[in-house]
Amino acid sequence: MGSVYRARDLHFPNVVKLVAVKEMINSAPDPAVRQTIIQNFEREANILVTLNHPSIPKIFDYFTYNERSYLVEEFVHGKDLEQVLNESEGFLTEDMVILWAIELCDVLQFLHTHRPEPIIFRDMKPSNVMVNQQGHIILVDFGIAKIFKTGQKGTMIGTEGYSPPEQYRGEATPMADIYALGATLHHLITRKDPRLEPPFSFGERSIRQINPSVSAEFDAIVQTALKYSPQERFTTALAMKEALLSTAKKTGALTRMHYQPKETTEKSIKPLWVFECEDEIRSSPLYENGSIYIGSYDNNLYSINAATGAFQWKFATEGGIVSLPVYHDNAVFIGSEDSRVYAISSRTGKMIWNYATEGPIRSSPKIAEGHLFVGSDDGFLYAINLLAQRRTWRFDAGGPVRSTPFITQDYLYVGSEIGELLCLDFRGQSKWRFKAKRAITSSPLVAQGMVFVGALDSTFYAIDAKSGWALWRYRMGKGTVSSPCRMDNFVYIGSADGCIYCIDAGTSKEIWNYKTTHQVSGSPVAYKGCLYCGSADGNLYCLDAKTGHFKWKFATGGPITGTPIVYNDVLYVGSSDRMVYALLT
């Protein structure tokens, strides 16, 4: 019926964001069959878009082109369990299988208790379960999942050997998923494919007869899940999980495998407020005089009441806004992908003036010495006189400037897409250039006579602010567009390898790193001993800044690519789900 492709999302030109694109080819000659296929595909999209769980891939888009329908989902780096089984020699260990089982119970319990109505997966089997690079379970292919309604019968659907007897009669309840999980675990631990065995014959194929190394307790749990009568199985996935945990503690699996529950903890309190824009938010918010200013990909700059989240005004440009606004003298300044930088009245939201460059502006403006400094994709860094509203000078950076300038008392520092870090004086004269191997989209940070900046060459640099000589280099797993922040003698930065790093500013020694489940293209901010940083996995993470220990995370509905801000213990952050959130820290 179709294929699944690995693809790159070009909505994010500065980072490599991989997605899975599921293609369904609807070539059935019968119109009724074609309609059923479309309905099943749409059901998968509609179910996935409502779910937010670390073991379920996020959905980014759904569309139809001619006879083909497409579902764009989170790309899972890993293998499905059928592939793991086929590539292994001998039996998989009970420790490994039991930990997978615990995580599968977690996600089934989430689905079965989903509100407003439970969801039945209906097709649990090894090929529909992936294990990612961190060793965690991801449930894929919701193509035949359905909303469960008591007493409702449906079409017999599922996979022979894994589906329980009642599913063949069109009766799928949460107990059906528990049976299929039992069949999946039986297959994994015995290597006996139930599709090749007589149906419902698990009772005649005791696990310990096939694999004597398995504990009697684990054997009993699987056999309970596989009872022919639904009433004799575990009543809930949570009950099965508790039995697995008890067995794992008894056998020592939790200790041997260093089991840590997935961090599903979300911020325990609800947001103080949520404000919805009309398109993705890829930029960072600014707090000034009781207002939040933030740009959106709907082309607008918004002014929002910081206390209540109430709309105050919006100003429309002709392009998406990804840069951070800056405030000066009752005006808000912002760059747009329409190639202009705007000065807007903070009181009325009306334009005061604008200045046109020759390329999209993705750099954030900075103000000093009576001038606004901003980079453009036309390859120049501009100095615009605020009084005259005219250009004083522009500096040829040799390539697009998407980095945001950092300004000190004497100099300004900025990166370019040709991989150069530039140091200029306020007359626009070059003092030095430092060359990285790939683009510097990251915005530099200057502290203690050093310039800290990341690059797409997978390196985090510390450079002498006066001479431009490299003081140290720290190698990350992948490149970065994240901008560093500093607290005490530590500097922090995110990376496309999914990690948030804490580095000793003087020695380049790694103090800790924390692994998220996707690229960290957002930038961290430190506040009162905590580090806050968003990830492309849609979560805002709160970590202990000194130890890197997880404190909490708050789930949004899309990647977070901007930098959060904190003011008076309230954190403000935008997400690609179009929302601006205000959270108590």
RODO-2510 file (C-alpha; in nm, 4 decimals, decimal comma):
residues 585
     n   res          X          Y          Z
     1     m     0,0000     0,0000     0,0000
     2     g     0,2896     0,2402     0,0441
     3     s     0,6311     0,3252     0,1805
     4     v     0,7991     0,5164     0,4591
     5     y     1,0744     0,7616     0,3676
     6     r     1,3395     0,9384     0,5672
     7     a     1,3207     1,3064     0,4727
     8     r     1,4560     1,6454     0,5732
     9     d     1,2213     1,9255     0,6806
    10     l     1,3298     2,2338     0,4854
    11     h     1,1197     2,4635     0,7035
    12     f     1,4340     2,4663     0,9214
    13     p     1,7097     2,5651     0,6764
    14     n     1,9766     2,6117     0,9430
    15     v     1,9497     2,2678     1,1011
    16     v     1,9098     1,9139     0,9717
    17     k     1,5652     1,8132     1,0974
    18     l     1,4856     1,4599     0,9843
    19     v     1,1287     1,3353     0,9632
    20     a     0,9567     1,0153     0,8591
    21     v     0,7197     1,0584     0,5639
    22     k     0,4628     0,7816     0,5397
    23     e     0,3161     0,7463     0,1904
    24     m    -0,0086     0,5626     0,1246
    25     i    -0,0888     0,4756    -0,2381
    26     n    -0,4626     0,4306    -0,2805
    27     s    -0,4917     0,2138    -0,5924
    28     a    -0,7841    -0,0076    -0,4856
    29     p    -1,0304    -0,0443    -0,7783
    30     d    -1,3361    -0,0615    -0,5482
    31     p    -1,4503     0,2912    -0,4482
    32     a    -1,5732     0,1632    -0,1096
    33     v    -1,2352     0,0055    -0,0373
    34     r    -1,0571     0,3221    -0,1436
    35     q    -1,2724     0,5247     0,0935
    36     t    -1,1985     0,2845     0,3801
    37     i    -0,8253     0,3122     0,3153
    38     i    -0,8463     0,6905     0,3235
    39     q    -1,0491     0,6823     0,6446
    40     n    -0,7947     0,4538     0,8134
    41     f    -0,5106     0,6816     0,7098
    42     e    -0,6947     0,9905     0,8302
    43     r    -0,7762     0,8121     1,1553
    44     e    -0,4053     0,7595     1,2178
    45     a    -0,3367     1,1293     1,1605
    46     n    -0,6252     1,2383     1,3815
    47     i    -0,5245     1,0041     1,6629
    48     l    -0,1550     1,0888     1,6587
    49     v    -0,2076     1,4641     1,6581
    50     t    -0,3883     1,4403     1,9945
    51     l    -0,1187     1,2327     2,1669
    52     n     0,1801     1,3622     2,3624
    53     h     0,3899     1,0814     2,5075
    54     p     0,7653     1,0079     2,4806
    55     s     0,6924     0,6614     2,3382
    56     i     0,4683     0,7903     2,0582
    57     p     0,6141     0,9744     1,7553
    58     k     0,4910     1,3287     1,7065
    59     i     0,2980     1,4173     1,3922
    60     f     0,3982     1,7318     1,2032
    61     d     0,1760     1,7312     0,8947
    62     y    -0,0810     1,5389     0,6887
    63     f    -0,1734     1,6016     0,3258
    64     t    -0,2992     1,4337     0,0084
    65     y    -0,1546     1,4655    -0,3413
    66     n    -0,3457     1,2948    -0,6261
    67     e    -0,4042     0,9336    -0,5151
    68     r    -0,1367     0,9418    -0,2489
    69     s    -0,1706     1,0510     0,1113
    70     y     0,1222     1,1523     0,3287
    71     l     0,1807     1,1601     0,7019
    72     v     0,4872     1,3513     0,8274
    73     e     0,6050     1,2184     1,1633
    74     e     0,8949     1,2398     1,4031
    75     f     1,1907     1,0391     1,2747
    76     v     1,3009     0,7662     1,5155
    77     h     1,6703     0,6836     1,5085
    78     g     1,6741     0,3117     1,5848
    79     k     1,5509    -0,0350     1,4872
    80     d     1,2235    -0,2176     1,5260
    81     l     1,2232    -0,5196     1,7557
    82     e     1,1713    -0,7635     1,4687
    83     q     1,4959    -0,6336     1,3177
    84     v     1,6685    -0,6545     1,6567
    85     l     1,5519    -1,0148     1,6904
    86     n     1,6640    -1,1111     1,3391
    87     e     2,0088    -0,9559     1,3849
    88     s     2,0740    -1,1218     1,7215
    89     e     2,2192    -1,4665     1,7822
    90     g     2,0631    -1,6811     2,0505
    91     f     1,8021    -1,5598     2,2949
    92     l     1,7552    -1,1980     2,3957
    93     t     1,8152    -1,1471     2,7675
    94     e     1,5216    -1,1420     3,0068
    95     d     1,6566    -0,8180     3,1577
    96     m     1,6334    -0,6387     2,8242
    97     v     1,2905    -0,7749     2,7307
    98     i     1,1413    -0,6990     3,0725
    99     l     1,2498    -0,3353     3,0552
   100     w     1,0998    -0,3027     2,7074
   101     a     0,7814    -0,4589     2,8456
   102     i     0,7634    -0,2037     3,1285
   103     e     0,7851     0,0839     2,8812
   104     l     0,5239    -0,0766     2,6539
   105     c     0,2884    -0,1055     2,9515
   106     d     0,3469     0,2657     3,0164
   107     v     0,2401     0,3679     2,6683
   108     l    -0,0561     0,1265     2,6604
   109     q    -0,1789     0,2640     2,9926
   110     f    -0,1501     0,6149     2,8457
   111     l    -0,3580     0,5121     2,5416
   112     h    -0,6179     0,3136     2,7383
   113     t    -0,6768     0,6045     2,9799
   114     h    -0,6746     0,8710     2,7089
   115     r    -0,9405     1,1388     2,7427
   116     p    -1,2005     1,2066     2,6278
   117     e    -1,2056     0,8464     2,4968
   118     p    -0,9650     0,5502     2,5306
   119     i    -0,7560     0,4412     2,2315
   120     i    -0,6926     0,0769     2,1433
   121     f    -0,3738     0,0175     1,9464
   122     r    -0,4923    -0,3185     1,7986
   123     d    -0,1636    -0,4133     1,6288
   124     m     0,1074    -0,4701     1,8901
   125     k     0,3898    -0,6798     1,7403
   126     p     0,7717    -0,6556     1,7216
   127     s     0,7750    -0,4762     1,3861
   128     n     0,5567    -0,1979     1,5295
   129     v     0,7851    -0,1348     1,8261
   130     m     1,1096     0,0560     1,7770
   131     v     1,3969     0,0953     2,0191
   132     n     1,5751     0,4290     1,9763
   133     q     1,9425     0,5109     2,0208
   134     q     1,8891     0,5790     2,3910
   135     g     1,7423     0,2309     2,4374
   136     h     1,3852     0,3527     2,4863
   137     i     1,0727     0,2146     2,3231
   138     i     0,8715     0,3982     2,0550
   139     l     0,5355     0,2615     1,9379
   140     v     0,4839     0,3152     1,5647
   141     d     0,2147     0,2561     1,3016
   142     f    -0,1195     0,3658     1,4428
   143     g    -0,2877     0,2811     1,1137
   144     i    -0,5538     0,0548     1,2666
   145     a    -0,5737     0,2093     1,6135
   146     k    -0,9244     0,3225     1,7002
   147     i    -1,1207     0,5144     1,9577
   148     f    -1,2796     0,2600     2,1931
   149     k    -1,6498     0,2835     2,2649
   150     t    -1,8122     0,0297     2,4957
   151     g    -2,0287    -0,2235     2,3157
   152     q    -1,9158    -0,1154     1,9709
   153     k    -1,8115    -0,3872     1,7291
   154     g    -1,5802    -0,3304     1,4356
   155     t    -1,4080    -0,5020     1,1474
   156     m    -1,1805    -0,7982     1,2262
   157     i    -0,8426    -0,6391     1,1911
   158     g    -0,4966    -0,7027     1,3317
   159     t    -0,2067    -0,9433     1,2774
   160     e    -0,2590    -1,3191     1,2892
   161     g    -0,0801    -1,4801     1,5810
   162     y    -0,0613    -1,1615     1,7893
   163     s    -0,4323    -1,0734     1,7938
   164     p    -0,6545    -1,2280     2,0650
   165     p    -0,9566    -1,4433     1,9804
   166     e    -1,2093    -1,1675     2,0486
   167     q    -1,0406    -0,9389     1,7948
   168     y    -1,1217    -1,1931     1,5236
   169     r    -1,4869    -1,1354     1,6160
   170     g    -1,4460    -0,7593     1,5761
   171     e    -1,4360    -0,6977     1,9524
   172     a    -1,1284    -0,4937     2,0444
   173     t    -1,0956    -0,3708     2,4040
   174     p    -0,7926    -0,2708     2,6119
   175     m    -0,7591    -0,6418     2,6985
   176     a    -0,6796    -0,7075     2,3309
   177     d    -0,3674    -0,4903     2,3532
   178     i    -0,2566    -0,6753     2,6675
   179     y    -0,2880    -1,0096     2,4854
   180     a    -0,0918    -0,8766     2,1857
   181     l     0,1782    -0,7467     2,4221
   182     g     0,1999    -1,0923     2,5779
   183     a     0,2345    -1,2475     2,2313
   184     t     0,5050    -0,9952     2,1425
   185     l     0,7015    -1,0713     2,4610
   186     h     0,6629    -1,4465     2,4020
   187     h     0,8078    -1,4036     2,0514
   188     l     1,0984    -1,1895     2,1735
   189     i     1,2043    -1,4200     2,4543
   190     t     1,1527    -1,7536     2,2720
   191     r     1,2259    -1,6566     1,9091
   192     k     0,9096    -1,8529     1,8165
   193     d     0,7086    -1,6482     1,5645
   194     p     0,3375    -1,6842     1,6585
   195     r     0,2388    -1,6305     1,2951
   196     l     0,3943    -1,9711     1,2187
   197     e     0,2330    -2,1551     1,5110
   198     p    -0,1238    -2,2828     1,5647
   199     p    -0,3435    -1,9914     1,6790
   200     f    -0,3971    -1,9425     2,0531
   201     s    -0,1549    -2,2236     2,1422
   202     f     0,0683    -2,0230     2,3790
   203     g    -0,0504    -2,2337     2,6735
   204     e     0,1073    -2,5372     2,5062
   205     r     0,4356    -2,3516     2,4490
   206     s     0,5658    -2,2589     2,7930
   207     i     0,8456    -2,0034     2,7717
   208     r     1,0697    -2,1963     3,0130
   209     q     1,0389    -2,5113     2,8035
   210     i     1,1853    -2,3208     2,5087
   211     n     1,4192    -2,0850     2,6958
   212     p     1,5112    -2,2329     3,0386
   213     s     1,7036    -1,9197     3,1413
   214     v     1,3803    -1,7205     3,1835
   215     s     1,2519    -1,6774     3,5393
   216     a     0,9303    -1,8487     3,6432
   217     e     0,7889    -1,5105     3,7431
   218     f     0,8340    -1,3584     3,3974
   219     d     0,6925    -1,6728     3,2341
   220     a     0,3831    -1,6440     3,4563
   221     i     0,3306    -1,2754     3,3674
   222     v     0,3399    -1,3464     2,9938
   223     q     0,1065    -1,6442     3,0276
   224     t    -0,1409    -1,4336     3,2278
   225     a    -0,1435    -1,1722     2,9517
   226     l    -0,2099    -1,4521     2,6996
   227     k    -0,5160    -1,6029     2,8659
   228     y    -0,7847    -1,6978     2,6136
   229     s    -1,0553    -1,5259     2,8156
   230     p    -1,0077    -1,1470     2,8515
   231     q    -1,1403    -1,1618     3,2087
   232     e    -0,8467    -1,3816     3,3134
   233     r    -0,5793    -1,1403     3,1854
   234     f    -0,4367    -0,8389     3,3665
   235     t    -0,7182    -0,5921     3,4188
   236     t    -0,5048    -0,2967     3,3063
   237     a    -0,1667    -0,2292     3,1516
   238     l    -0,0731    -0,0617     3,4810
   239     a    -0,1406    -0,3875     3,6688
   240     m     0,0833    -0,5730     3,4235
   241     k     0,3550    -0,3087     3,4641
   242     e     0,3458    -0,3457     3,8436
   243     a     0,3863    -0,7221     3,8093
   244     l     0,6824    -0,6706     3,5753
   245     l     0,8456    -0,4218     3,8128
   246     s     0,8042    -0,6621     4,1029
   247     t     0,9678    -0,9399     3,9025
   248     a     1,2467    -0,7115     3,7798
   249     k     1,3273    -0,6082     4,1372
   250     k     1,3319    -0,9709     4,2485
   251     t     1,5560    -1,0881     3,9629
   252     g     1,7825    -0,7800     3,9809
   253     a     1,7022    -0,6639     3,6259
   254     l     1,6459    -0,3044     3,7377
   255     t     1,9911    -0,2846     3,8947
   256     r     2,1769    -0,4663     3,6189
   257     m     2,0212    -0,2575     3,3416
   258     h     2,0432     0,0727     3,5360
   259     y     1,6733     0,1220     3,4828
   260     q     1,5489     0,4789     3,4982
   261     p     1,1863     0,5551     3,4193
   262     k     1,1356     0,7809     3,1207
   263     e     1,1063     1,1408     3,2276
   264     t     0,7378     1,1874     3,1591
   265     t     0,7083     1,4444     3,4373
   266     e     0,5651     1,7652     3,3042
   267     k     0,5427     2,0930     3,4884
   268     s     0,3024     2,0144     3,7724
   269     i     0,1213     2,3471     3,7435
   270     k    -0,0680     2,4701     3,4448
   271     p     0,0691     2,7643     3,2475
   272     l    -0,0252     3,1019     3,3873
   273     w    -0,1507     3,1754     3,0399
   274     v    -0,1188     3,0604     2,6789
   275     f    -0,1379     3,2890     2,3785
   276     e    -0,1965     3,1508     2,0271
   277     c    -0,0417     3,3017     1,7144
   278     e    -0,1426     3,2153     1,3589
   279     d     0,1678     3,0151     1,2630
   280     e     0,4833     2,8639     1,4099
   281     i     0,6922     3,0553     1,6607
   282     r     1,0610     3,0034     1,5901
   283     s     1,1816     3,3213     1,7592
   284     s     1,2466     3,4263     2,1184
   285     p     1,0370     3,6556     2,3381
   286     l     1,1385     3,9940     2,4798
   287     y     1,0082     4,1260     2,8132
   288     e     0,9873     4,5026     2,8538
   289     n     0,7694     4,7260     3,0762
   290     g     0,5082     4,4600     3,1472
   291     s     0,4756     4,3408     2,7872
   292     i     0,5993     4,0399     2,5942
   293     y     0,7067     4,1044     2,2351
   294     i     0,7491     3,8041     2,0079
   295     g     0,7597     3,7398     1,6336
   296     s     0,5878     3,4567     1,4496
   297     y     0,6092     3,2850     1,1130
   298     d     0,2670     3,4332     1,0427
   299     n     0,4683     3,7540     0,9600
   300     n     0,3474     3,9383     1,2722
   301     l     0,5206     4,0911     1,5720
   302     y     0,2904     4,0539     1,8731
   303     s     0,2607     4,2604     2,1892
   304     i     0,1091     4,0591     2,4765
   305     n     0,0321     4,1605     2,8334
   306     a     0,2959     3,9746     3,0376
   307     a     0,0707     3,9321     3,3405
   308     t    -0,2476     3,8098     3,1713
   309     g    -0,1497     3,6952     2,8204
   310     a    -0,4016     3,9393     2,6727
   311     f    -0,3478     4,0562     2,3147
   312     q    -0,2368     4,4208     2,2919
   313     w    -0,1439     4,4691     1,9270
   314     k     0,0262     4,3086     1,6313
   315     f     0,2326     4,4542     1,3519
   316     a     0,2363     4,2825     1,0118
   317     t     0,5517     4,2537     0,8060
   318     e     0,5699     4,0771     0,4698
   319     g     0,7825     3,7834     0,5842
   320     g     0,8280     3,5376     0,8671
   321     i     0,9941     3,6630     1,1853
   322     v     1,2583     3,4451     1,3477
   323     s     1,4680     3,7103     1,5200
   324     l     1,4492     3,8399     1,8764
   325     p     1,3111     4,1939     1,9146
   326     v     1,5079     4,4667     2,0933
   327     y     1,3610     4,7616     2,2862
   328     h     1,4921     5,1182     2,2877
   329     d     1,3352     5,4549     2,3661
   330     n     0,9681     5,3462     2,3490
   331     a     1,0220     5,1536     2,0271
   332     v     1,0558     4,7850     1,9434
   333     f     1,2957     4,6878     1,6646
   334     i     1,2638     4,3627     1,4716
   335     g     1,4028     4,2035     1,1560
   336     s     1,1875     4,0124     0,9078
   337     e     1,2414     3,7658     0,6266
   338     d     1,0945     4,0355     0,4010
   339     s     1,4508     4,1821     0,4155
   340     r     1,3590     4,4813     0,6324
   341     v     1,4277     4,5911     0,9868
   342     y     1,1387     4,7774     1,1497
   343     a     1,1055     5,0339     1,4274
   344     i     0,7594     5,0033     1,5850
   345     s     0,5957     5,2132     1,8553
   346     s     0,5711     5,0002     2,1695
   347     r     0,2545     5,1877     2,2685
   348     t     0,0506     5,1819     1,9483
   349     g     0,2068     4,9069     1,7376
   350     k     0,2433     5,1494     1,4457
   351     m     0,5554     5,1636     1,2295
   352     i     0,7949     5,4504     1,2964
   353     w     1,0385     5,3674     1,0164
   354     n     1,1928     5,0731     0,8342
   355     y     1,5180     5,0052     0,6558
   356     a     1,5534     4,7631     0,3622
   357     t     1,8481     4,5284     0,3139
   358     e     1,8929     4,3002     0,0144
   359     g     1,8239     3,9708     0,1866
   360     p     1,6049     3,8127     0,4571
   361     i     1,6918     3,9188     0,8121
   362     r     1,7259     3,6248     1,0503
   363     s     1,9787     3,7918     1,2768
   364     s     1,8446     3,9710     1,5859
   365     p     1,9150     4,3453     1,6105
   366     k     2,1273     4,4992     1,8869
   367     i     2,1515     4,8649     1,9866
   368     a     2,4584     5,0602     2,1078
   369     e     2,6242     5,3967     2,0492
   370     g     2,3103     5,5402     1,8878
   371     h     2,3069     5,2701     1,6238
   372     l     2,1172     4,9527     1,5459
   373     f     2,3409     4,6638     1,4370
   374     v     2,1906     4,3704     1,2475
   375     g     2,2993     4,1042     0,9993
   376     s     2,1273     4,0096     0,6759
   377     d     2,1278     3,7128     0,4405
   378     d     2,2656     3,9522     0,1776
   379     g     2,6051     3,8957     0,3440
   380     f     2,6402     4,2295     0,5235
   381     l     2,6378     4,3485     0,8830
   382     y     2,4589     4,6849     0,9009
   383     a     2,5024     4,9834     1,1334
   384     i     2,1903     5,2031     1,1111
   385     n     2,1840     5,5450     1,2766
   386     l     1,8725     5,5633     1,4943
   387     l     1,8271     5,9388     1,4654
   388     a     1,8937     5,9718     1,0931
   389     q     1,7311     5,6328     1,0211
   390     r     2,0010     5,5800     0,7624
   391     r     2,2887     5,3418     0,7208
   392     t     2,6179     5,4595     0,8685
   393     w     2,8135     5,1669     0,7305
   394     r     2,7817     4,8056     0,6284
   395     f     3,0488     4,5385     0,6545
   396     d     3,0892     4,2632     0,3936
   397     a     3,0914     3,9360     0,5892
   398     g     3,1309     3,7231     0,2772
   399     g     2,8118     3,5272     0,3421
   400     p     2,4727     3,5462     0,5179
   401     v     2,4830     3,6822     0,8729
   402     r     2,2253     3,5002     1,0849
   403     s     2,4192     3,5257     1,4076
   404     t     2,3229     3,8053     1,6488
   405     p     2,5968     4,0583     1,7296
   406     f     2,7377     4,0690     2,0827
   407     i     2,8433     4,4211     2,1780
   408     t     3,1031     4,5191     2,4382
   409     q     3,2363     4,8607     2,5343
   410     d     3,4775     4,8697     2,2415
   411     y     3,3871     4,6009     1,9909
   412     l     3,1131     4,3917     1,8392
   413     y     3,1391     4,0220     1,7586
   414     v     2,9268     3,8274     1,5093
   415     g     2,9361     3,4984     1,3164
   416     s     2,8735     3,4341     0,9465
   417     e     2,7484     3,1446     0,7379
   418     i     3,0917     3,1073     0,5736
   419     g     3,2243     3,0027     0,9149
   420     e     3,3962     3,3239     1,0248
   421     l     3,3714     3,4917     1,3631
   422     l     3,4251     3,8641     1,3125
   423     c     3,5467     4,1274     1,5555
   424     l     3,4705     4,4875     1,4441
   425     d     3,5024     4,8275     1,6008
   426     f     3,2165     5,0785     1,5965
   427     r     3,3437     5,2334     1,2738
   428     g     3,2907     4,9006     1,0970
   429     q     3,6620     4,8205     1,0727
   430     s     3,7740     4,4600     1,1112
   431     k     4,0011     4,3896     1,4080
   432     w     4,0350     4,0159     1,3530
   433     r     3,8655     3,7141     1,1957
   434     f     3,8530     3,3620     1,3296
   435     k     3,7776     3,0796     1,0861
   436     a     3,5753     2,7731     1,1827
   437     k     3,5272     2,4825     0,9435
   438     r     3,1551     2,5409     0,8915
   439     a     2,8878     2,8076     0,9406
   440     i     2,8568     3,0048     1,2633
   441     t     2,4834     3,0632     1,3108
   442     s     2,5241     3,0593     1,6884
   443     s     2,5355     3,4021     1,8509
   444     p     2,8587     3,4718     2,0417
   445     l     2,8844     3,5356     2,4147
   446     v     3,1691     3,7485     2,5541
   447     a     3,2783     3,7064     2,9171
   448     q     3,6087     3,7266     3,1070
   449     g     3,7997     3,8297     2,7953
   450     m     3,6779     3,5270     2,5974
   451     v     3,4315     3,4857     2,3118
   452     f     3,2247     3,1663     2,3346
   453     v     3,0511     3,0469     2,0193
   454     g     2,9343     2,7229     1,8565
   455     a     2,9561     2,6206     1,4918
   456     l     2,8086     2,3675     1,2519
   457     d     3,1488     2,1924     1,2488
   458     s     3,0427     2,0261     1,5787
   459     t     3,2806     2,2436     1,7814
   460     f     3,2247     2,4819     2,0716
   461     y     3,4987     2,7472     2,0737
   462     a     3,6530     2,9794     2,3303
   463     i     3,8454     3,2586     2,1563
   464     d     4,0569     3,5376     2,3012
   465     a     3,8435     3,8514     2,2653
   466     k     4,1395     4,0785     2,1846
   467     s     4,3533     3,8667     1,9544
   468     g     4,1106     3,6206     1,7954
   469     w     4,3280     3,3219     1,8923
   470     a     4,1517     3,0000     1,9904
   471     l     4,1950     2,9274     2,3615
   472     w     4,0171     2,5927     2,3535
   473     r     3,7885     2,3790     2,1434
   474     y     3,5251     2,1363     2,2697
   475     r     3,4004     1,8674     2,0317
   476     m     3,0293     1,7808     2,0355
   477     g     2,8475     1,4962     1,8627
   478     k     2,7019     1,7221     1,5917
   479     g     2,6945     2,0855     1,4881
   480     t     2,5073     2,3572     1,6701
   481     v     2,3026     2,6687     1,6005
   482     s     2,2364     2,7137     1,9720
   483     s     2,3780     3,0240     2,1410
   484     p     2,5689     2,9811     2,4671
   485     c     2,4837     3,1267     2,8063
   486     r     2,6956     3,1532     3,1205
   487     m     2,6565     3,1107     3,4968
   488     d     2,9497     3,1433     3,7377
   489     n     3,2450     2,9768     3,5610
   490     f     3,0314     2,7492     3,3458
   491     v     2,9085     2,7953     2,9894
   492     y     2,6106     2,6067     2,8472
   493     i     2,5131     2,5231     2,4894
   494     g     2,2808     2,2878     2,3021
   495     s     2,3670     2,0711     2,0018
   496     a     2,2003     1,8899     1,7125
   497     d     2,3225     1,5679     1,8780
   498     g     2,0343     1,6190     2,1226
   499     c     2,2528     1,7152     2,4194
   500     i     2,2717     2,0191     2,6434
   501     y     2,6333     2,0673     2,7551
   502     c     2,7876     2,2307     3,0608
   503     i     3,1535     2,3214     3,0063
   504     d     3,4098     2,4748     3,2425
   505     a     3,4778     2,8148     3,0859
   506     g     3,8447     2,8164     3,1828
   507     t     3,9527     2,4608     3,1057
   508     s     3,7001     2,3319     2,8455
   509     k     3,6354     2,0321     3,0724
   510     e     3,2892     1,8844     3,0359
   511     i     3,1063     1,9128     3,3678
   512     w     2,7938     1,7308     3,2513
   513     n     2,5707     1,6735     2,9506
   514     y     2,2010     1,6003     2,9389
   515     k     2,0434     1,4053     2,6526
   516     t     1,7052     1,5109     2,5169
   517     t     1,5198     1,3071     2,2561
   518     h     1,5807     1,5400     1,9599
   519     q     1,8049     1,8186     1,8350
   520     v     1,8633     2,1131     2,0665
   521     s     1,8507     2,4063     1,8272
   522     g     1,7108     2,6344     2,0973
   523     s     1,9391     2,8222     2,3333
   524     p     1,9655     2,7784     2,7114
   525     v     1,9133     3,0408     2,9797
   526     a     2,0340     3,0199     3,3420
   527     y     1,8251     3,1558     3,6298
   528     k     1,8539     3,1041     4,0066
   529     g     2,0577     2,7839     3,9844
   530     c     1,8453     2,6287     3,7095
   531     l     1,9072     2,5915     3,3378
   532     y     1,6085     2,6196     3,1042
   533     c     1,6316     2,5040     2,7436
   534     g     1,3907     2,3959     2,4719
   535     s     1,4392     2,1045     2,2332
   536     a     1,3039     2,0014     1,8949
   537     d     1,1305     1,7182     2,0840
   538     g     0,8771     1,9833     2,1937
   539     n     0,9803     1,9950     2,5590
   540     l     1,1108     2,2778     2,7719
   541     y     1,3637     2,1249     3,0128
   542     c     1,4532     2,2498     3,3586
   543     l     1,7877     2,1127     3,4823
   544     d     2,0019     2,1773     3,7865
   545     a     2,2638     2,4120     3,6424
   546     k     2,5494     2,2689     3,8499
   547     t     2,4796     1,8968     3,8195
   548     g     2,2651     1,8635     3,5063
   549     h     2,0099     1,6637     3,7029
   550     f     1,6608     1,6644     3,5557
   551     k     1,4089     1,8691     3,7547
   552     w     1,1058     1,8888     3,5269
   553     k     0,9974     1,9338     3,1705
   554     f     0,6991     2,1025     3,0154
   555     a     0,5605     1,9559     2,6931
   556     t     0,4453     2,1803     2,4106
   557     g     0,2998     2,0637     2,0821
   558     g     0,5987     2,1405     1,8601
   559     p     0,9740     2,1999     1,8434
   560     i     1,1157     2,4824     2,0536
   561     t     1,3831     2,6656     1,8561
   562     g     1,3968     2,9960     2,0433
   563     t     1,5417     3,1017     2,3772
   564     p     1,3162     3,1252     2,6835
   565     i     1,3323     3,4334     2,9033
   566     v     1,2691     3,4575     3,2782
   567     y     1,1485     3,7714     3,4528
   568     n     1,0309     3,7870     3,8163
   569     d     1,0213     3,4040     3,8369
   570     v     0,7951     3,3732     3,5317
   571     l     0,9346     3,1979     3,2257
   572     y     0,8108     3,2874     2,8782
   573     v     0,8722     3,0657     2,5755
   574     g     0,7324     3,0211     2,2249
   575     s     0,6854     2,6928     2,0405
   576     s     0,6321     2,5754     1,6837
   577     d     0,2844     2,4725     1,7988
   578     r     0,1997     2,8471     1,7554
   579     m     0,1699     2,9040     2,1301
   580     v     0,3429     3,1408     2,3708
   581     y     0,3550     2,9977     2,7242
   582     a     0,4000     3,1716     3,0591
   583     l     0,5163     2,9340     3,3356
   584     l     0,6013     2,9851     3,6984
   585     t     0,9590     2,8699     3,7584
***
